[in-house]
Amino acid sequence: MALVVGNSTYQSVPQLPNPGRDANSVAKMFRDAGFDTVETLINVGNLEFKRAIRKFEVTADQADIAVVYYAGHGLEIGGTNYLIPVDARLASDRDADDEAIPLERLVSSADGAKRLRLVILDACRDNPFVSTMRRERRNLATRAVSGGLGKVEPTMTDTLIAYAAKAGSTADDGDGEHSPFTTSILKNLPVPGLDIRLAFGRVRDEVLKATGSRQEPYVYGALGGGTISLVPAPVVPQEVPVSDVKADYDLVQKIGTKRAWEVFLATHPTGFYAELARAQMDALGVQPQLAAYPQTPPPSRDAPPTKEQIEWDKIKESVDIPLLQRFIKRFPDAPLAITAQQRIDVLKQAIQEREDRARVEREAARQAAEETKRKADAEKAELAAQRKREDDERRAREAEAAEKAKAAAAAAAAERKRQDDERRAAAAEAERLAKAAEAERKAQEARQKAEQAEREKAAAVAAAAKAAVEKQAREAEEARKQAEIAAAKETSSAEKKRLEEQRRAAAVEAERQAKAAEIERKAQEARQKAEQADRDRAAAEATAAKAAAEKQARDAEDARKVAELAAAREAACKDQQGRLDIIISKGSDGTGIDDLKAFAKTVSCDRLGPVVVAAIDRFNAEAVKRAATQPNSPQLVTSAQAELVRLGCLTGKPDGKLSDPTRAAFVRYFAIGGQPVEADKISVTQSLVGELTKHATRVCPIQCKSDETLKGNDVCVVNGKPAPAATASRKSDDEDKPRRKPASREADREPVKRARPENDAPRARQQAVARPSIVSGGGSGHSTMIGVGF
């Protein structure tokens, strides 16, 4: 029985394109799979939804398999999952109890099914109700609202609830005709004979692949050990084993009647033994007729019952096969012997069917356990790989961040250096300008001093000239006066004196002019020195400015080279990172380790050094692990030798070498299992080691020395005088007596053990505690070995 619901045309939120199509396709899938009843509802409101669930409760009661499929909106409020009808008005979280359908109500509608209750929910979409609903409940911590559905553990056995996405996460509606989850459901659930758990395992893998690992379907609940499939596997007729046909032929041959041969041919109409049966009937002179099983004629009311009829009435309802076989042995020619044989055949067939079912169930349980283990291992490996990828990415991000930090630090250092250089250049320029200003001030002061000196010198010259003129005028005036006085006295002496004075005046004037020329020459030299000082100062300033400009240019060139070198290093690191990623993606198999080692010799990026070393270590570990799984590897040989020692097939300590004693031990082991093999063709594989580990007890019997005899299954006794008859008699008496408590038996045996050396009894060499036994093995294609256990 199936109930299929798809809600697309929501009235208060945007519509969903796929749920209606998904529901119709799933309903068709159930009909094609042979479901007796499939109820399909598209775009149902609140009341119609509840009525459909109530109707399905009655329909699915006492059904073998009940399936409910829902596609549409769903949400979780305070730990309770709700399915949303198309007419729901969810203004606040208080409206959910009235406007929505609790998931528990939908799950309970399938409780009446006997074999399987399955609920499939494609209702984990990103829900628009979550963003529009008001939170009116006081206890917000326990009434949180989420778009996905929460985890649900079914309360009944043989119940599965399949989510399109893991609890608490949302699912994609898909861009195609169906959602990714429903697409995979339509592909895997109708596979004939495929167990429902394996089908949902395939659904999970396909949805993860289709959504880029964003959406992971999840199944809650558990089933028993049997195989449960929505579509039964096709029935394959099984041929009757030849051993059973031969047993029937031998029994009918002992009976030797026409009716017995006809029954045999009706049961086995073809084959070798059928031809032999026809030959037997030809020898009896009758034609074989394929008739139905004969019916024993009812005994006449007047005739007294025969002995065989009386015995048959006692056992005709029995299910004891040996009792029926004894009846056949007592009355081999009686017609009721055929009926007894038929009953035996029916009982054997029932026993065989039970054994086959038990074997199939055990095999299914084993396969399910192996599949569960494989999935667990795969999930662990995937989780480990994911953690490793995350660690690698984290380390790469840290390395990149460290490199960026280094680059930023280098850039900051370069910027600080540039700013310091500019600051020093500015300070030097300010100092140069200050020195230039100071030199200019000093030059100005020198010029002012020179001009003052010139002015003073000119004033001095003028004053001297004026003083000289005045003096000369005074002297001339005095001379004139004296001359006039002297002229009065004597004219000749006055004339002479005047001439002398003129001569003196001319000499003084000449001396004055020479002094003025000397002063002018010195002033000219001072002006030339000041001009030279100005030229020297200007040249010094120009030289300092040129040197500063050249230093700034050199610093800028050095910074450019450092930046180019850092960019080249970064480009080289990126190139080498790409090459390393390619090598790591290829794995350690093949030439991976050689390529990685060759790359390690050429790598120049500092941050890739630790990554390369870690990759080499990991590749080496993987290579060692692969080598350990290769046939005849020392690790496998050591494990096999340890198991052979435990099974009693090998003596000595495991050394990991496939030596002649080890090969001999393998030959002995295979010979005991009925699989003779040559010593030079033995290959130690993982499956062979696994087969050895499955044996719980000793396999190879004890090998006694030439002067010893195996007593029982676990003791080698030295060949000597036979034990006294009294001992054997006492042993028989002890066996006939009821078993006493172990403590008493040990107490009785203790004196015998102490007296044995005095009586010179045969020495016994204990080699094992367990008796030889071979339990079911497996692996390497070997057949099952069966032996005697404890």
Sequence and secondary structure as in RCSB ss.txt:
>XXXX:A:sequence
MALVVGNSTYQSVPQLPNPGRDANSVAKMFRDAGFDTVETLINVGNLEFKRAIRKFEVTADQADIAVVYYAGHGL
EIGGTNYLIPVDARLASDRDADDEAIPLERLVSSADGAKRLRLVILDACRDNPFVSTMRRERRNLATRAVSGGLG
KVEPTMTDTLIAYAAKAGSTADDGDGEHSPFTTSILKNLPVPGLDIRLAFGRVRDEVLKATGSRQEPYVYGALGG
GTISLVPAPVVPQEVPVSDVKADYDLVQKIGTKRAWEVFLATHPTGFYAELARAQMDALGVQPQLAAYPQTPPPS
RDAPPTKEQIEWDKIKESVDIPLLQRFIKRFPDAPLAITAQQRIDVLKQAIQEREDRARVEREAARQAAEETKRK
ADAEKAELAAQRKREDDERRAREAEAAEKAKAAAAAAAAERKRQDDERRAAAAEAERLAKAAEAERKAQEARQKA
EQAEREKAAAVAAAAKAAVEKQAREAEEARKQAEIAAAKETSSAEKKRLEEQRRAAAVEAERQAKAAEIERKAQE
ARQKAEQADRDRAAAEATAAKAAAEKQARDAEDARKVAELAAAREAACKDQQGRLDIIISKGSDGTGIDDLKAFA
KTVSCDRLGPVVVAAIDRFNAEAVKRAATQPNSPQLVTSAQAELVRLGCLTGKPDGKLSDPTRAAFVRYFAIGGQ
PVEADKISVTQSLVGELTKHATRVCPIQCKSDETLKGNDVCVVNGKPAPAATASRKSDDEDKPRRKPASREADRE
PVKRARPENDAPRARQQAVARPSIVSGGGSGHSTMIGVGF
>XXXX:A:secstr
 EEEEE    SSS   SSHHHHHHHHHHHHHHTT S EEEEES  HHHHHHHHHHHHHHTTT SEEEEEEES EE
EETTEEEE  TT   SBGGGHHHHSEEHHHHHHTTTT SSEEEEEEE  B  THHHH B   S TTTS EESS  
    SSSSEEEEESS TT  B   SSSS HHHHHHHHHTTSTT  HHHHHHHHHHHHHHHTTTS   EEEEE  S
S   SS          HHHHHHHHHHHHHH  HHHHHHHHHH  SSHHHHHHHHHHHHHT               
SSS   HHHHHHHHHTT   HHHHHHHHHHSTTSHHHHHHHHHHHHHHHHHHHHHHHHHHHHHHHHHHHHHHHHH
HHHHHHHHHHHHHHHHHHHHHHHHHHHHHHHHHHHHHHHHHHHHHHHHHHHHHHHHHHHHHHHHHHHHHHHHHHH
HHHHHHHHHHHHHHHHHHHHHHHHHHHHHHHHHHHHHHH HHHHHHHHHHHHHHHHHHHHHHHHHHHHHHHHHHH
HHHHHHHHHHHHHHHHHHHHHHHHHHHHHHHHHHHHHHHHHHHHHHHHHHHHHHHHHHHHH STTTHHHHHHHHH
HH   TTHHHHHHHHHHHHHHHHHHHHHHSTT HHHHHHHHHHHHHTTS  S   S   HHHHHHHHHHHHHTT 
   GGG    HHHHHHHHT  S  S     TTEEEETTTEEEE  S   HHHHHHHHHHHHS    HHHHHHHHH
HHHHHHHHHT   EEE  SS        STT         
